Amino acid sequence: MKTGAIVYVVGGESIIDEGFDMIREVRSLPIKADRVEVVSPIAGHFDVMDAWWMLIEKGMKRVVCMLAEIVNGSEIRLTGRELRLCG
């Protein structure tokens, strides 16, 4: 069964350092999934439903939503909270 992950980045948009590459930072996170989508006002999708639909459309049978935060304007860290999406 293919697994998809949504990384929902919350907070910190106002303190991001210049040259910060959110997509590269998310790819460096220890996420075990076949495909990862990002939800953030500055990169990726703007809402979880959009990212969820994209993963379902790409054949993912299980989708997990992970919360992440921007730390010090230059790093993304997973908060440890996960939501299993179903429907």
VEXVEXRO-543371 format. One line per field, with one value per residue (C-alpha): residue number from 0; residue in one letter; chain; z, x, y. Coordinates in steps of 0.5 Angstrom, whole numbers, always signed. Each point is the difference from the previous one (the first is absolute). Layout:
kese <- c(NUM/...)
sedren <- c(a/...)
sepa <- c(A/...)
up <- c(Z/...)
east <- c(X/...)
north <- c(Y/...)
***
This chain:
kese <- c(0/1/2/3/4/5/6/7/8/9/10/11/12/13/14/15/16/17/18/19/20/21/22/23/24/25/26/27/28/29/30/31/32/33/34/35/36/37/38/39/40/41/42/43/44/45/46/47/48/49/50/51/52/53/54/55/56/57/58/59/60/61/62/63/64/65/66/67/68/69/70/71/72/73/74/75/76/77/78/79/80/81/82/83/84/85/86)
sedren <- c(m/k/t/g/a/i/v/y/v/v/g/g/e/s/i/i/d/e/g/f/d/m/i/r/e/v/r/s/l/p/i/k/a/d/r/v/e/v/v/s/p/i/a/g/h/f/d/v/m/d/a/w/w/m/l/i/e/k/g/m/k/r/v/v/c/m/l/a/e/i/v/n/g/s/e/i/r/l/t/g/r/e/l/r/l/c/g)
sepa <- c(A/A/A/A/A/A/A/A/A/A/A/A/A/A/A/A/A/A/A/A/A/A/A/A/A/A/A/A/A/A/A/A/A/A/A/A/A/A/A/A/A/A/A/A/A/A/A/A/A/A/A/A/A/A/A/A/A/A/A/A/A/A/A/A/A/A/A/A/A/A/A/A/A/A/A/A/A/A/A/A/A/A/A/A/A/A/A)
up <- c(+0/-2/+5/-1/+5/+1/+3/+3/+2/+5/+3/-1/-7/+2/+2/-5/-3/-7/-4/+4/-4/+3/-5/+1/+8/+0/-5/+6/+5/+2/-3/-2/-6/-7/-2/+4/-1/+4/+2/+2/-2/-3/-4/-2/+1/+4/+3/+2/-4/-6/+2/+2/-7/-3/+4/-2/-7/+0/+3/+7/+4/+7/+2/+6/+1/+5/+3/-1/+2/-2/+5/+0/-7/-3/+2/+0/+6/+0/+7/+1/-1/-6/-3/-4/-5/-2/-5)
east <- c(+0/+3/+0/+0/+2/-2/+4/-4/+5/-3/+3/+6/-2/+2/+7/+3/+7/+2/+1/-3/-3/-6/+0/+7/-1/-6/+4/+5/-5/+0/-7/-1/-5/-1/-2/+1/-4/+1/-6/+2/-1/+6/+2/-4/-8/-4/-5/+1/-6/+4/+6/-5/-3/+7/+2/-6/+0/+7/-2/+2/-5/+2/+1/+3/+1/+6/+0/+7/+2/+6/+5/+5/-2/+4/-2/-6/-2/-5/-4/-2/-7/-4/-7/-2/-5/-5/-7)
north <- c(+0/+7/+5/+8/+5/+7/+5/+5/+6/+5/+6/+4/+3/+7/-2/-4/+1/+3/-6/-5/-6/-3/-6/-2/+0/-4/-5/-1/-2/-7/-2/-7/+1/-1/+7/+6/+7/+6/+5/+7/+7/+1/-6/-6/-1/+5/-5/-7/-3/+3/-4/-6/-1/+1/-6/-4/+1/-2/-7/+1/-5/+3/+7/+3/+8/+2/+6/+4/+7/+5/+1/+6/+2/-5/-7/-5/-4/-6/+2/-8/+1/-4/+0/-6/+2/-4/+0)
***
